[in-house]
Amino acid sequence: MAIDIKKVFADSMIRLLKEKTFEQITVKELCSDCGASRQTFYNHFYDKYDLIVWICRKQCEELWASFQRKQSFRECMLGVYDLLYDNQTFYTIVMEIEGPNSFHEFLIEFTKKYYRSLAESSGDPISDELEYAISFCTVGTIEMAVSWLKSGCVQSPAQMVEYQVLCCPAPLKPYLD
């Protein structure tokens, strides 16, 4: 069975993030931790930021695939909040990383794509009002998830989903059931 070297580096990064800050982790240390060469790392990733984005994208791809199998908005969002809850340390750190390829920016696009897919699946056109509601809800959802992570996930993932549904703008609510 072939080794997925990207996953090996990802597992190493996640393990090291439990012991030290992202800034303290070097590519040299990552390579030492997983027994790979620096050249192997650079054959697959531009830098450690690129690795972080890869980890997040991979997890989001898995979430997106699971969305296709789930029946409701609540089930999908519960999957997201469960992922964040189960990986609090990692995502708290990841949300702090800024830049053009940051996870925060990726998450905005991912969330908008999901909300748009809900509306489009009904066959309704996306009006300006609905587009605004999607953008508004996207920013609110992400900022509240970040706040929830930073506060130590005091509420349960299920409670966060209920808050999200409750606070969703009216033009988007019909697509959440």
N, C-alpha and C positions, 0 to 999 in steps of 0.2 A: 504494500500500500504506500502510495507516494505521500511524502510529508508536505503539508501546506505551510511553507516557510513564513508566509505572511501571518498566518494564525499563530505560529510559534512566537514571532516578534510581538504580536498583539497580546498573547497570554503573558509574556514577560513584562510588557508595559503595565498591564493591569495589576500584576503581582507587585511590581516595584512601586506603583502608585499607592499601595497600601502601607508602604514603609517610608516614603519620602515625597516631597513635592515634585511636581512636573519639572520645575526649573532645575532641580537638583539631579535629575536623571539625564545621563549622557548616552549618546549612541554607543560609546565604548562600553558602558555599563550594561546596556541592553544586550549587546553582543556577547559579553562575558556571561550574563545571566542565562542566556539560552544556548550558548556554545556555538555561535555562528560568527563569521568574520564580518568586519566592517564593510568589506566589498559586497558581501551578500546582502547586507542591510541596504546599501546604496543601490544595489541592482533592483530593489523592490520599492524603496521609499526615498523621497527627496531629502527628508529630515524627520525628526521626531514628531513634528506637527503633522506632517503628511501621514504618519502612522496613526496618530490620534483620529484624524479625519477618516482614514480607512476603517478603523474599528467602528466608529459611529455609523458610517455609511453601511457597513456590513450588517450591523444590528438593525438599522432602519430598513434595509432590504428584506431582512427576515420578518420584521414587523409588517411591512407592506404585503408580503406574501401571506402572512397570517390574516391580514385584513380581508383578503379575498375569500377566506374560508369562514369568516365570522359573519353573524347575522345582523348585528346591531352596532350602532355608534358606540354605545356604552361598553360593549364587549371589546371593541377596538381600542378605545381609550383606556380601559382597564389594563389591557396588554401593555400600553405605553407606560402607564403609571407603575405597574408591577415591575417593568424593566428598570425604570428609574429607581424605584424603591430597593430592588435587589442589588443595584449597582450604585448606591448613593455616593460613595467616596469617589468613584470614577467620574460620574456625571457632574458632581459638584465641581470637581477640578476642570473638567472639559468645558463647562459652561463659562468659566472664567477666561479661557483662552480667546483672545481677540484676533481679528485679522480677516482678510478677504476670503480665506478658505476655512474660516472657523466653523465649528459645529453649530454655533448659534445661527449663523447665516444659512447653513444647510438646513437646519431644523425649520426655519421660517419657510423656505421653499417647500420642504417636505410636507409641512402642515397645511400650507395653502393648497398644495396639490391634492391632499386628502379631502379637504373641505370642498374644493371644486369638483372632485370626483363624485362626492355625495349629491351635489346639485345636478351635475350632468347626467347622472344615472337615472334621474327622474324624467329626463328629456326636456326640462325647462331651460330656456336660455339664461345666461348669467347677466342680469341687469347691472347697471351701475350701482344700484342700491345693494344688491346681493354681493357684488365684488367688494364694496366698502365693508359690508358685514363680515365677509371672509377675512379681509385684511385686519379688521379690528379684532375679531375673535382669535386670529392667529397670534397677534402680538400679545393679547391678554392671556391666552393659553400658555404661551412660552414663558412670559414673565412670571406668571403665577406658579408654573412648574419650577422655575429657577428659585423663586422665593421659598417654595415648599422644600426643595432640596436643601437650601441654605439653612432653613430652620430645623432641619433634622427629620423631616417627613413626619410631623406631629399627627396630621390627619392620615387616615388610611387611604390607599389608592382608590378604593370604592367611593369614599367621601369626596375625594378630589374630582372624580368623574361627575358626581352629582352636582358639585359646585359649578363645574364647567358647563353642564347642561342648563342649570338654573340661570347662569349669567350670560348665556349665549344671546347675541342680538336677534330680535324677532324675525328678520328676513331669512336667517339661517336655520332657525329652530325647526321648521317643517321637515328638514332633511336629516334631522338627528334621530328620528324614530325608526 
